[in-house]
Amino acid sequence: MYFQKRESKKNKKGYTWTVKFYYKDEYGIKKRFAKSGFASKADAEKFGIKKQQELLENDGKMDAINLTFDEVFEEYMEVEGKYKYAKSTEMYYRNTYNNHVKKKIGQAKIADLHYLSIQKYFNSLDQFGKATNKNIKKVFCVTFKYAQKVGYIRENPMPMIEIRGIENKQEYEVVTLEQIEQIIDSMLETKQGRKATFSTYSMCVFLYLGYFLGTRKSETLALTKDDVDFENNYIYISKRLEYHGLKRSEYHLTERMKTKGSKSKIPLCLPLKEILLQWFQYNPYDLICCKEDGNFLSPGDLDIVFHNHSKNLGIKFRCHMLRHSFVTNLIHNGVDVKTTAELARHSDIRTTLQIYTQVSEQNKIDAIQDTFNSKNTLVRREKDPILDKRYMS
């Protein structure tokens, strides 16, 4: 048995304790038990001793009746979650659980959580947006599905659960190529004849890549020269930068993508091809976007630089808008939704449809404005500026 002290902003002492130990189940398979959130090491040790005794009495088999939702969730993340999800997704699940579930439901016995108690819990979340409640439900769904799979519960109540909440329409904000050029011009402005740094140029290339490829931030930062096929005009997306929760020295590339469909090749358009050909003559490193020493650019630094320059220009910008703009540009140019979804590498076409619906509404507005606001359709009544009563009837 061993213990770990962790920082905790929510705890008055500023930290909590975690107890961990290994044991063998009834099949002789080595497993790991972990439980966090104890106020003191003594509390963690007391709980650990009690849990070890329970396991000994049950030949290493967890007593499903006494298992809490917290224990099952942690076991799921340890057994499946950390292998199934990208690091950023794993952290998102954990943050959602810690912020919305742990205190209210965490200590409840999973065998005692049925439809009525769970539905009442979700009814109490009306103050949150519906999107937030959907994410909370995902935590419940994966935990109960796992509990049923391993035999802790017989029935999964989650398919019957309905969620409510404030219906906040998600806006897919976009940025134009002209606005990107303005941000780049601002970044390349220098004082007293000083040249822009290598990293600054690298960040500019990042903007072009995101705009013309629709890649996620982690995917763009992972692109290497070997990924670019100038002969056949393709760029291969097969890896991403792992940086969430890591120090800069720990950043690394991984082939574990966000979804199965994230690995793909995207046609290389002529403007981006010309930019990359010129940039490759200047950049001696394998990474396309990197620092002066060839190391990874920091995603945090990117956000700060882009935010400062776009704010000064009065442009609303964040990196993921490049991806939204990519999808929007395809749809505006008449590309069908299925092709757009494949180019955007969306795992669920409904994500593309959500953007498509919003764009279609804007198309309706543009259609009316372009049709009836033209000079040919304007009626000017010189004698009587007020509408004739005949047209009011």
C-alpha positions in Angstrom: 0.0 0.0 0.0 1.3 3.4 -0.8 0.0 7.0 -0.6 0.2 10.1 -2.8 -0.2 13.7 -1.8 -1.9 15.8 -4.5 -2.6 19.5 -4.7 -6.3 20.5 -4.4 -7.5 24.1 -4.8 -11.0 23.1 -3.4 -9.6 21.6 -0.2 -8.9 24.0 2.6 -5.5 22.5 3.3 -4.6 22.8 -0.4 -4.1 19.1 -0.9 -5.7 15.7 -0.6 -4.4 12.1 -0.2 -4.7 9.1 -2.5 -4.3 5.5 -1.4 -3.2 2.8 -3.9 -2.3 -0.9 -3.7 -2.2 -3.9 -5.9 -4.1 -7.2 -5.4 -5.1 -10.4 -7.3 -8.7 -11.1 -8.2 -10.4 -14.5 -8.0 -8.8 -15.4 -11.3 -5.2 -14.6 -10.1 -5.1 -11.5 -12.3 -3.1 -8.6 -10.8 -5.2 -5.5 -10.4 -4.6 -2.0 -9.0 -6.9 -0.2 -6.6 -6.9 3.6 -6.1 -9.0 5.9 -4.1 -8.5 9.7 -3.8 -10.0 12.7 -2.0 -8.9 11.9 1.6 -8.3 14.9 3.9 -5.3 13.2 5.6 -2.9 10.3 5.1 -4.4 8.6 8.2 -7.9 8.7 6.6 -6.4 7.2 3.4 -4.6 4.5 5.3 -7.7 3.6 7.4 -9.8 3.2 4.2 -7.0 1.3 2.4 -6.7 -1.3 5.3 -10.5 -1.7 5.3 -10.6 -2.2 1.6 -7.7 -4.8 1.6 -9.6 -6.7 4.3 -12.7 -6.8 2.2 -10.8 -8.1 -0.8 -9.2 -10.8 1.4 -12.5 -11.9 2.7 -13.9 -12.1 -0.9 -10.9 -13.8 -2.5 -9.9 -10.7 -4.2 -13.4 -10.0 -5.6 -14.7 -6.5 -5.2 -18.0 -6.4 -3.3 -20.3 -4.9 -5.9 -22.9 -4.0 -3.3 -20.5 -1.6 -1.5 -18.8 -0.2 -4.6 -19.4 3.5 -5.0 -19.9 5.4 -8.2 -16.6 7.0 -7.6 -14.8 3.7 -7.4 -16.4 2.3 -10.5 -15.6 5.5 -12.5 -12.0 5.4 -11.4 -11.8 1.7 -12.2 -13.3 2.3 -15.7 -10.8 5.1 -16.4 -7.9 2.9 -15.2 -9.0 -0.2 -17.1 -10.4 1.3 -20.3 -10.5 5.1 -20.4 -6.8 5.8 -20.4 -6.3 3.4 -23.3 -9.4 4.4 -25.2 -9.2 8.2 -25.1 -6.7 10.7 -26.1 -5.1 12.5 -23.2 -7.1 15.7 -23.7 -10.4 13.6 -23.8 -9.4 11.7 -20.7 -8.8 15.0 -18.9 -12.1 16.3 -20.1 -14.0 13.3 -18.7 -12.2 13.6 -15.4 -12.8 17.4 -15.1 -16.5 16.9 -15.9 -16.7 14.2 -13.3 -14.8 16.2 -10.6 -16.8 19.4 -11.3 -20.3 18.1 -11.6 -20.6 14.5 -10.3 -18.0 13.6 -7.6 -19.5 15.6 -4.7 -23.2 14.8 -5.4 -23.1 11.2 -6.7 -19.5 10.0 -6.1 -20.1 8.3 -2.7 -23.4 6.7 -3.7 -23.4 3.0 -4.0 -23.6 2.1 -7.7 -26.1 -0.7 -7.0 -28.4 1.8 -5.3 -28.5 4.2 -8.3 -31.7 3.6 -10.3 -33.7 5.5 -12.8 -35.6 7.7 -10.2 -32.5 8.9 -8.3 -30.5 9.5 -11.5 -33.4 11.4 -13.2 -33.9 13.6 -10.1 -30.2 14.4 -10.2 -30.3 15.5 -13.9 -33.5 17.4 -13.2 -31.5 19.5 -10.7 -29.1 20.5 -13.5 -31.5 22.8 -15.3 -29.3 25.8 -14.5 -26.6 24.4 -16.8 -26.6 24.5 -20.6 -27.9 21.4 -22.4 -24.5 20.8 -23.9 -22.9 20.6 -20.4 -25.6 18.2 -19.2 -24.9 16.0 -22.3 -21.3 15.8 -21.3 -22.3 14.9 -17.7 -24.5 12.2 -19.0 -21.6 10.8 -21.0 -19.7 10.2 -17.7 -22.7 8.3 -16.3 -23.2 6.3 -19.5 -19.6 5.0 -19.7 -19.5 4.2 -16.0 -22.8 2.3 -15.9 -22.0 0.5 -19.2 -18.7 -0.6 -17.6 -20.4 -1.6 -14.4 -22.8 -3.8 -16.3 -20.1 -5.3 -18.4 -18.1 -6.5 -15.4 -21.2 -7.6 -13.4 -21.5 -5.0 -10.8 -25.0 -4.2 -11.8 -27.6 -6.2 -13.8 -29.4 -3.3 -15.6 -28.2 -0.1 -17.1 -30.6 2.7 -16.3 -29.0 5.4 -18.5 -31.0 4.7 -21.8 -34.1 5.9 -20.0 -32.6 9.1 -18.6 -33.6 12.4 -20.2 -31.6 15.6 -19.9 -32.8 19.1 -19.9 -31.1 22.5 -19.4 -30.7 25.8 -21.1 -30.8 25.4 -24.9 -27.7 27.4 -25.9 -27.3 27.4 -29.6 -23.7 26.6 -30.4 -22.2 29.2 -32.7 -19.5 28.1 -35.1 -17.5 31.2 -35.5 -15.3 31.6 -38.5 -12.4 33.8 -39.7 -11.7 35.0 -43.2 -8.5 34.7 -45.1 -8.3 38.5 -45.2 -8.5 38.5 -41.4 -5.8 35.9 -41.1 -3.6 38.0 -43.4 -4.2 41.0 -41.2 -3.1 39.0 -38.1 0.0 37.8 -40.0 0.9 41.3 -41.1 0.6 42.4 -37.5 2.8 39.6 -36.3 5.5 40.4 -38.9 5.7 44.1 -38.1 9.0 44.9 -36.5 10.6 47.9 -34.8 13.8 49.7 -35.8 14.5 47.4 -38.7 14.6 44.2 -36.6 13.6 41.0 -38.5 10.8 38.8 -37.4 11.9 35.7 -35.6 11.9 32.1 -36.9 9.2 31.2 -34.4 7.0 34.1 -35.6 7.2 32.9 -39.2 6.5 29.4 -38.0 3.3 30.6 -36.2 2.2 32.3 -39.5 2.6 29.0 -41.3 0.5 27.4 -38.6 -2.4 29.8 -39.4 -2.2 28.9 -43.1 -2.1 25.2 -42.4 -5.1 25.3 -40.1 -7.1 27.5 -42.6 -6.4 25.4 -45.7 -6.5 21.9 -44.1 -9.0 22.3 -41.2 -6.6 20.5 -38.9 -6.9 20.6 -35.1 -4.2 22.5 -33.2 -2.5 19.3 -32.0 -2.5 17.9 -35.5 -1.1 21.0 -37.1 1.8 21.1 -34.6 2.6 17.5 -35.3 2.9 17.9 -39.1 6.4 17.0 -40.5 7.9 17.5 -44.0 7.4 13.8 -44.7 3.7 14.3 -44.4 3.6 16.5 -47.4 3.4 14.9 -50.9 4.1 17.7 -53.4 4.1 15.3 -56.3 0.5 14.0 -55.7 -0.6 17.1 -53.9 -1.7 15.5 -50.6 -0.9 16.1 -46.9 -1.2 13.1 -44.6 -2.7 13.5 -41.1 -1.5 10.6 -39.0 -0.3 12.0 -35.7 -0.8 14.7 -33.2 1.2 16.6 -30.4 0.5 15.3 -26.9 0.8 18.2 -24.6 -2.2 18.3 -22.2 -1.1 18.1 -18.6 2.6 17.9 -19.6 5.7 20.1 -19.2 7.2 21.4 -22.4 10.1 19.0 -22.0 7.6 16.2 -22.0 5.8 17.1 -25.3 5.8 14.2 -27.7 4.2 13.0 -30.9 1.6 10.2 -30.8 -0.3 8.3 -33.4 -3.2 7.9 -31.1 -5.7 10.3 -32.7 -8.9 11.8 -31.4 -11.1 9.5 -33.4 -10.5 6.6 -35.8 -11.4 8.8 -38.8 -8.8 11.5 -37.8 -6.1 9.7 -39.8 -6.5 10.6 -43.4 -5.0 12.5 -46.3 -6.2 15.9 -47.4 -5.7 17.3 -50.9 -3.1 20.1 -51.0 -4.4 23.3 -52.5 -2.1 25.5 -54.7 -1.9 28.5 -52.3 -0.8 26.3 -49.4 1.6 24.4 -51.7 3.4 27.6 -52.7 3.6 28.7 -49.1 5.1 25.4 -47.9 7.6 25.2 -50.8 9.0 28.6 -49.8 8.9 27.8 -46.1 10.8 24.5 -46.5 13.7 26.4 -48.1 13.9 28.5 -44.9 13.1 25.9 -42.3 15.9 23.3 -41.9 13.9 21.1 -39.4 11.7 18.1 -40.0 8.8 19.7 -38.0 6.9 22.2 -40.2 5.9 24.4 -37.3 8.6 24.6 -34.6 10.9 27.0 -32.6 14.3 28.3 -33.6 15.9 25.2 -32.1 13.6 22.7 -33.8 11.6 22.0 -30.7 7.8 22.0 -30.5 5.9 25.3 -30.4 3.9 25.7 -27.2 0.1 25.7 -27.8 -0.2 28.1 -24.9 2.2 30.5 -26.6 0.3 30.3 -29.8 -2.9 31.3 -28.1 -1.3 34.3 -26.3 0.3 35.6 -29.5 -2.8 35.2 -31.7 -5.0 36.7 -29.0 -2.9 39.8 -28.5 -2.6 40.6 -32.2 -6.2 39.8 -33.1 -7.5 41.8 -30.2 -5.5 44.9 -31.3 -7.0 44.5 -34.7 -10.5 44.1 -33.4 -10.8 40.6 -34.8 -12.3 37.8 -32.8 -10.1 34.8 -33.1 -9.2 31.4 -31.5 -7.4 28.5 -33.2 -10.4 26.2 -33.5 -12.1 28.9 -35.7 -9.7 27.8 -38.5 -11.3 24.4 -38.5 -14.8 25.9 -38.5 -13.8 28.2 -41.4 -12.5 25.2 -43.3 -15.9 23.4 -43.1 -17.9 26.6 -43.8 -15.8 27.5 -46.9 -16.4 24.0 -48.3 -20.2 24.2 -47.7 -20.4 27.8 -49.1 -18.8 26.5 -52.3 -21.4 23.9 -52.8 -19.5 20.8 -51.5 -22.0 18.2 -50.3 -22.2 17.4 -46.6 -20.8 13.8 -46.9 -17.6 15.0 -48.7 -17.3 17.9 -46.2 -17.5 15.5 -43.3 -14.8 13.2 -44.8 -12.5 16.2 -45.5 -13.0 17.5 -41.9 -12.6 14.0 -40.6 -15.6 14.2 -38.4 -16.4 10.9 -36.7 -20.1 11.8 -36.7 -21.7 13.5 -39.7 -24.1 15.2 -37.3 -21.2 17.5 -36.3 -20.9 18.6 -39.9 -24.7 18.9 -40.2 -24.7 21.3 -37.2 -22.3 23.6 -38.9 -24.2 23.1 -42.2 -27.5 24.1 -40.6 -26.1 27.3 -39.3 -24.4 28.2 -42.6 -27.7 27.4 -44.4 -29.5 30.0 -42.3 -26.9 32.6 -43.2 -27.3 31.6 -46.9 -31.0 32.3 -46.6 -30.2 35.8 -45.2 -27.7 36.4 -47.9 -30.1 35.3 -50.6 -32.8 37.7 -49.4 -30.3 40.6 -49.0 -28.6 40.0 -52.4 -32.0 39.7 -54.2 -34.0 42.5 -52.7 -31.4 45.0 -51.6 -30.0 45.6 -55.1 -30.5 48.9 -56.9 -32.8 47.2 -59.5 -35.3 46.3 -56.9 -35.4 49.4 -54.8 -38.6 51.5 -55.3 -38.2 55.2 -54.7 -41.4 57.2 -54.2 -40.4 60.8 -54.9 -43.9 62.3 -54.5 -45.0 60.5 -51.4 -42.3 58.9 -49.1 -45.1 57.2 -47.2 -46.4 53.9 -48.5 -49.5 54.2 -50.5 -52.5 53.0 -48.5 -53.4 50.6 -51.3 -50.3 48.6 -50.5 -51.2 48.6 -46.8 -54.6 46.9 -47.3 
